[in-house]
Amino acid sequence: MGWIRPATPGFIITLAATILLAVVSFSVPLIKSVYFLKASLSVQGINGDITFGTLGYCLDISGTLSCSNATVGYELSKLYLRTLIHTNIYYPGMCRHQCIGRR
């Protein structure tokens, strides 16, 4: 019997997939460098970034970093939503109504 048995490649691939799933699952706010979406904000001379992850979000305004608690099903406060609405992020549903008249 050799070291590599028929199930060894499948086990190695499954182990690698599990490790990658763990890294992605514990993204922002636990691991700040892994995120799904990063948006730059610029409102009335105040610049910053907001990053969204699986378990929360982090808001970096003028070098001050504030993150939400790591929870499943997080929601943004009305202040953050008001800031995001005034940025130039257009979703396909929004663009259908707003971009058609800009031909």
Secondary structure as GFF3:
##gff-version 3
##sequence-region A 1 103
A	DSSP	alpha_helix	8	25	.	.	.	ID=ss1
A	DSSP	beta_strand	37	43	.	.	.	ID=ss2
A	DSSP	beta_strand	46	52	.	.	.	ID=ss3
A	DSSP	beta_strand	57	61	.	.	.	ID=ss4
A	DSSP	beta_strand	64	67	.	.	.	ID=ss5
A	DSSP	alpha_helix	78	85	.	.	.	ID=ss6
A	DSSP	alpha_helix	92	98	.	.	.	ID=ss7
A	DSSP	three_ten_helix	100	102	.	.	.	ID=ss8
###
